[in-house]
Amino acid sequence: MPKNNGNSRNQRNDPYQLDKLFVKFNRTPAGIAWRWRTELLTLSGLAAAWWRLDTWTSAIWAAVILAALAVVVLAVPHSRRFITRRFWCVLARHRLQRLCYEARLHTRNGRLPLILWTRPTKVGERTWVLCRAGICAEDFEAHIGELRAACYARDARVTRNRRWSQLVTIDIIRRDTLAASHIITSPLERLCAVYADRFDPADLHDELVPDDPSPDLAPGPSALDSEPSTAVPDDEPGATIPLPWPQEATTSS
């Protein structure tokens, strides 16, 4: 009788066994260069600038000039915001690619969706994705939770193009521009917190309502409780009927 070990049983119950046989991610040099294009261009520009400065001065002075230039760029608010937003765009692109790999948003041949462009917005970033055959916008909508967690975002929204369904727009929301930056609290809350232990509502109620009211303060019969027979008729001589609006005081000449 053949003996079944634990490894063969685990392989038989593995739901991803067929995917492991058919899915082979093709990482060509062109694909790697496209995914890391921003980093490659930045390093190429820094290397070219350092080489040019090295020909004019020395290697040490070239490094000092580049470091000073980096400090100036980070010190100016406009350039610092530009660099910060571009950094989040690059990070969002890499996190989306990793999400597509981990969440199995790829074709049977292992081809990931193509991220065309990522630009900053007022609330975060916006990314345009080209879906390959076998992937649609509904696949991204089913992974909204993983999408916002992978991009370190507050929320994420997926929108399908009305004309070309293979184009998907992903909005990564990191901040709420309509939210109040400073909440003004009511001064009554601070007063209640300070004087809460000094006043007792029960004592205040006892002061307002006496225990034994005097007969002089007892309420008398109201006009509504009077019988109709005791009412004075309007046509009786000497009866005064109040006017429905206030009258000005008249003086006799």
Buried (B, 14 or more C-beta within 10 A) or exposed (E): EEEEEEEEEEEEEEEEEEEEEEBEEEEEEEBEEEBBEBEEEEEEEEEEBBEEBBEEEEEEEBEEBBEEEEEEEEEEEEEEEEEEBBEBBBBBBBBBBEBBEEBEBBBEEBBBBBBEEBEBBEBBBBBBBEBBEEBBBEBBBBBBEBBBEBBEBEBBBBBBEEEEEBBBBBBBBBEEEEEEEEEEEEEEEEEEEEEEEEEEEEEEEEEEEEEEEEEEEEEEEEEEEEEEEEEEEEEEEEEEEEEEEEEEEEEEE
